[in-house]
Amino acid sequence: AKRVLKLIKKSSKKQEIKRGMKEVTKSIKKGKKGICAIAGDISPIDCVAHVPVVCEDADIPYIYVPSKEALGSAAGTKRPTSLVFVQVQSDGDLEDAYNEVVEEIKQQSV
């Protein structure tokens, strides 16, 4: 999860992230590719229960991070965030870090 948070922090400086339920769901349904990070301490869990299903349908890797506070601070806001979607451009300098995180997520899900 630390690599994911580092990637989110770097991506937030380049304006390549979407924060919150509405923006993340909209990006996934539009067919954008990226990584979805979900906070593990959301209450009630029903708020984010549909996101893994939507991510799997769209073939987008997702990972749970321990807290919404850590996710919010990595995203560059003072406010806790339930979801963050990182969309890295294919010609950007974050592509290597993005690919490493995707491989790590795929290994964990096996």
MARLUM-329691 format. One line per 10 residues: number of its first residue (from 1); their letters; for each residue x, y, z of N, C-alpha, C. Coordinates in nm, 4 decimals. Layout:
residues N
NUM = a = X/Y/Z/X/Y/Z/X/Y/Z  ...
This chain:
residues 110
1 = akrvlklikk = 0.0815/-0.1189/0.0000/0.0000/0.0000/0.0000/0.0864/0.1260/0.0000  0.2092/0.1178/0.0495/0.2951/0.2355/0.0520/0.3317/0.2814/-0.0878  0.3554/0.1866/-0.1774/0.3864/0.2239/-0.3169/0.2675/0.2931/-0.3821  0.1492/0.2462/-0.3519/0.0279/0.3065/-0.4076/0.0139/0.4492/-0.3581  0.0357/0.4705/-0.2286/0.0243/0.6052/-0.1731/0.1306/0.6984/-0.2304  0.2520/0.6466/-0.2534/0.3565/0.7287/-0.3163/0.3176/0.7658/-0.4584  0.2623/0.6696/-0.5326/0.2184/0.6971/-0.6697/0.1064/0.8012/-0.6703  0.0140/0.7919/-0.5755/-0.0952/0.8888/-0.5667/-0.0393/1.0281/-0.5369  0.0573/1.0353/-0.4466/0.1164/1.1642/-0.4107/0.1849/1.2279/-0.5315  0.2607/1.1482/-0.6083/0.3284/1.2012/-0.7273/0.2267/1.2413/-0.8341
11 = sskkqeikrg = 0.1227/1.1611/-0.8503/0.0215/1.1889/-0.9523/-0.0616/1.3112/-0.9186  -0.0819/1.3373/-0.7898/-0.1632/1.4529/-0.7516/-0.0933/1.5832/-0.7881  0.0384/1.5825/-0.7879/0.1128/1.7020/-0.8279/0.0991/1.7283/-0.9777  0.0728/1.6229/-1.0546/0.0585/1.6365/-1.1994/-0.0874/1.6389/-1.2444  -0.1794/1.6488/-1.1482/-0.3229/1.6566/-1.1778/-0.3732/1.5341/-1.2539  -0.3259/1.4158/-1.2180/-0.3662/1.2930/-1.2866/-0.4512/1.2029/-1.1981  -0.5194/1.2583/-1.0985/-0.6022/1.1765/-1.0119/-0.7438/1.2305/-1.0068  -0.8342/1.1401/-0.9706/-0.9740/1.1756/-0.9441/-1.0027/1.1326/-0.8012  -1.0700/1.2189/-0.7252/-1.1003/1.1914/-0.5847/-1.2502/1.1833/-0.5650  -1.2903/1.0927/-0.4782/-1.4302/1.0843/-0.4398/-1.5098/0.9865/-0.5234
21 = mkevtksikk = -1.6230/0.9472/-0.4673/-1.7094/0.8465/-0.5287/-1.7574/0.8875/-0.6677  -1.8080/1.0086/-0.6788/-1.8695/1.0527/-0.8040/-1.7678/1.0596/-0.9176  -1.6527/1.1220/-0.8934/-1.5515/1.1375/-0.9985/-1.4902/1.0036/-1.0387  -1.4633/0.9187/-0.9396/-1.4021/0.7888/-0.9682/-1.4965/0.7008/-1.0495  -1.6213/0.6931/-1.0085/-1.7190/0.6111/-1.0802/-1.7373/0.6620/-1.2226  -1.7408/0.7928/-1.2386/-1.7566/0.8509/-1.3718/-1.6372/0.8167/-1.4616  -1.5157/0.8239/-1.4083/-1.3961/0.7920/-1.4865/-1.3934/0.6457/-1.5279  -1.4326/0.5574/-1.4362/-1.4331/0.4142/-1.4677/-1.5364/0.3842/-1.5754  -1.6549/0.4421/-1.5636/-1.7601/0.4159/-1.6617/-1.7293/0.4765/-1.7982  -1.6465/0.5824/-1.8019/-1.6057/0.6413/-1.9300/-1.4998/0.5576/-2.0000
31 = gkkgicaiag = -1.4439/0.4583/-1.9286/-1.3476/0.3678/-1.9905/-1.2029/0.4102/-1.9745  -1.1743/0.5001/-1.8819/-1.0360/0.5425/-1.8596/-0.9622/0.4315/-1.7864  -0.8343/0.4195/-1.8148/-0.7521/0.3165/-1.7530/-0.6699/0.3768/-1.6404  -0.6517/0.3002/-1.5351/-0.5758/0.3477/-1.4213/-0.5828/0.2495/-1.3066  -0.5560/0.3009/-1.1864/-0.5601/0.2215/-1.0645/-0.6590/0.2866/-0.9697  -0.7395/0.2051/-0.9052/-0.8364/0.2560/-0.8087/-0.7914/0.2161/-0.6686  -0.7785/0.3148/-0.5803/-0.7430/0.2902/-0.4406/-0.8661/0.3163/-0.3547  -0.9002/0.2185/-0.2718/-1.0201/0.2260/-0.1891/-0.9782/0.2263/-0.0426  -1.0315/0.3188/0.0342/-1.0011/0.3242/0.1776/-1.0709/0.2086/0.2487  -1.0002/0.1449/0.3406/-1.0533/0.0273/0.4079/-1.1385/0.0573/0.5292
41 = dispidcvah = -1.1384/0.1819/0.5749/-1.2119/0.2132/0.6974/-1.3354/0.2997/0.6719  -1.3986/0.2809/0.5576/-1.5194/0.3560/0.5242/-1.6377/0.2947/0.5995  -1.7180/0.3813/0.6568/-1.8366/0.3351/0.7276/-1.9556/0.4200/0.6844  -2.0610/0.3649/0.6392/-2.0895/0.2236/0.6139/-2.0216/0.1747/0.4858  -1.9864/0.0490/0.4855/-1.9127/-0.0100/0.3735/-1.9960/-0.0140/0.2464  -2.1286/-0.0037/0.2595/-2.2169/-0.0067/0.1434/-2.1874/0.1073/0.0459  -2.1268/0.2141/0.0949/-2.0959/0.3287/0.0086/-1.9994/0.2897/-0.1028  -1.9029/0.2026/-0.0714/-1.8013/0.1665/-0.1707/-1.8097/0.0202/-0.2130  -1.9134/-0.0495/-0.1739/-1.9242/-0.1933/-0.2011/-1.9341/-0.2239/-0.3500  -1.9883/-0.1336/-0.4292/-2.0054/-0.1594/-0.5721/-1.8788/-0.1318/-0.6534
51 = vpvvcedadi = -1.7828/-0.0615/-0.5979/-1.6652/-0.0188/-0.6740/-1.5778/-0.1359/-0.7201  -1.5467/-0.2361/-0.6359/-1.4674/-0.3485/-0.6870/-1.5341/-0.4222/-0.8036  -1.6639/-0.4334/-0.8010/-1.7355/-0.5013/-0.9094/-1.7231/-0.4209/-1.0397  -1.7409/-0.2889/-1.0287/-1.7291/-0.2024/-1.1460/-1.5865/-0.2062/-1.2004  -1.4872/-0.2075/-1.1093/-1.3469/-0.2141/-1.1517/-1.3158/-0.3454/-1.2229  -1.3664/-0.4554/-1.1706/-1.3410/-0.5850/-1.2343/-1.4072/-0.5931/-1.3709  -1.5258/-0.5369/-1.3846/-1.5926/-0.5362/-1.5145/-1.5146/-0.4556/-1.6172  -1.4508/-0.3472/-1.5726/-1.3754/-0.2605/-1.6622/-1.2289/-0.3026/-1.6729  -1.1899/-0.4117/-1.6052/-1.0527/-0.4626/-1.6045/-0.9546/-0.3575/-1.5507  -0.9917/-0.2960/-1.4402/-0.9089/-0.1959/-1.3741/-0.8618/-0.2539/-1.2415
61 = pyiyvpskea = -0.7303/-0.2518/-1.2154/-0.6824/-0.3024/-1.0868/-0.7229/-0.2094/-0.9730  -0.7584/-0.2679/-0.8593/-0.7956/-0.1895/-0.7425/-0.7262/-0.2459/-0.6201  -0.7057/-0.1608/-0.5217/-0.6393/-0.2034/-0.3993/-0.7004/-0.1283/-0.2818  -0.7046/-0.1957/-0.1678/-0.7513/-0.1321/-0.0449/-0.6313/-0.0759/0.0295  -0.6448/0.0458/0.0789/-0.5426/0.1071/0.1642/-0.6006/0.1184/0.3048  -0.5155/0.1254/0.4068/-0.5662/0.1166/0.5443/-0.6651/0.2253/0.5867  -0.6397/0.3508/0.5517/-0.7276/0.4542/0.6063/-0.7602/0.5619/0.5041  -0.8755/0.6254/0.5245/-0.9181/0.7332/0.4368/-0.8380/0.8596/0.4627  -0.7834/0.8756/0.5834/-0.6990/0.9904/0.6133/-0.5683/0.9836/0.5338  -0.5068/0.8643/0.5294/-0.3830/0.8466/0.4535/-0.4081/0.8676/0.3047
71 = lgsaagtkrp = -0.5215/0.8196/0.2566/-0.5570/0.8353/0.1154/-0.5795/0.9825/0.0812  -0.6460/1.0548/0.1695/-0.6701/1.1968/0.1472/-0.5426/1.2786/0.1482  -0.4533/1.2493/0.2427/-0.3291/1.3262/0.2488/-0.2386/1.2941/0.1301  -0.2381/1.1696/0.0830/-0.1596/1.1349/-0.0353/-0.2156/1.2029/-0.1597  -0.3473/1.2246/-0.1610/-0.4110/1.2892/-0.2751/-0.3955/1.4408/-0.2722  -0.3365/1.4931/-0.1653/-0.3092/1.6355/-0.1595/-0.4213/1.7189/-0.1012  -0.5099/1.6582/-0.0228/-0.6169/1.7332/0.0416/-0.6096/1.7136/0.1924  -0.6674/1.8052/0.2655/-0.6739/1.7910/0.4108/-0.7901/1.7016/0.4508  -0.8803/1.6818/0.3575/-1.0030/1.6070/0.3828/-0.9809/1.4576/0.3568  -1.0314/1.3683/0.4416/-1.0239/1.2245/0.4144/-1.1011/1.1892/0.2869
81 = tslvfvqvqs = -1.0492/1.0932/0.2128/-1.1082/1.0559/0.0843/-1.1351/0.9062/0.0813  -1.2515/0.8681/0.0305/-1.2865/0.7260/0.0273/-1.2267/0.6540/-0.0927  -1.2188/0.7220/-0.2062/-1.1685/0.6613/-0.3299/-1.0752/0.7572/-0.4024  -0.9719/0.7012/-0.4643/-0.8843/0.7784/-0.5524/-0.8592/0.6940/-0.6761  -0.8693/0.7581/-0.7922/-0.8433/0.6917/-0.9197/-0.7226/0.7596/-0.9836  -0.6168/0.6830/-1.0081/-0.4949/0.7366/-1.0688/-0.4958/0.6980/-1.2153  -0.4955/0.7992/-1.3023/-0.4864/0.7728/-1.4453/-0.3551/0.8314/-1.4954  -0.2605/0.7441/-1.5297/-0.1276/0.7873/-1.5707/-0.1202/0.7875/-1.7219  -0.0697/0.8964/-1.7758/-0.0533/0.9080/-1.9214/0.0556/0.8113/-1.9668  0.0409/0.7543/-2.0852/0.1356/0.6547/-2.1342/0.2718/0.7151/-2.1684
91 = dgdledayne = 0.2777/0.8458/-2.1909/0.4050/0.9095/-2.2230/0.4643/0.9841/-2.1036  0.4037/0.9705/-1.9871/0.4491/1.0429/-1.8687/0.5667/0.9758/-1.8013  0.6280/1.0464/-1.7076/0.7431/0.9918/-1.6364/0.7035/0.9028/-1.5195  0.5752/0.8929/-1.4903/0.5274/0.8066/-1.3828/0.4862/0.6681/-1.4327  0.5073/0.6422/-1.5594/0.4609/0.5159/-1.6179/0.5294/0.3948/-1.5542  0.6595/0.4067/-1.5232/0.7316/0.2945/-1.4624/0.6755/0.2621/-1.3234  0.6539/0.3645/-1.2426/0.5974/0.3437/-1.1092/0.4566/0.2864/-1.1193  0.3796/0.3351/-1.2152/0.2438/0.2853/-1.2387/0.2468/0.1362/-1.2731  0.3354/0.0968/-1.3646/0.3443/-0.0432/-1.4055/0.3876/-0.1334/-1.2894  0.4791/-0.0846/-1.2040/0.5214/-0.1624/-1.0874/0.4041/-0.1871/-0.9919
101 = vveeikqqsv = 0.3251/-0.0834/-0.9693/0.2113/-0.0955/-0.8790/0.1066/-0.1905/-0.9368  0.0831/-0.1830/-1.0671/-0.0133/-0.2736/-1.1318/0.0321/-0.4185/-1.1169  0.1617/-0.4459/-1.1367/0.2125/-0.5824/-1.1218/0.1989/-0.6301/-0.9762  0.2264/-0.5406/-0.8817/0.2125/-0.5761/-0.7409/0.0686/-0.6097/-0.7051  -0.0259/-0.5315/-0.7584/-0.1676/-0.5569/-0.7317/-0.2095/-0.6901/-0.7921  -0.1641/-0.7182/-0.9135/-0.1996/-0.8445/-0.9787/-0.1438/-0.9644/-0.9045  -0.0222/-0.9520/-0.8480/0.0366/-1.0619/-0.7702/-0.0411/-1.0861/-0.6420  -0.0883/-0.9790/-0.5796/-0.1643/-0.9937/-0.4552/-0.3007/-1.0542/-0.4786  -0.3581/-1.0303/-0.5953/-0.4938/-1.0790/-0.6197/-0.4979/-1.2244/-0.6630  -0.3838/-1.2860/-0.6881/-0.3803/-1.4258/-0.7326/-0.3989/-1.5207/-0.6203
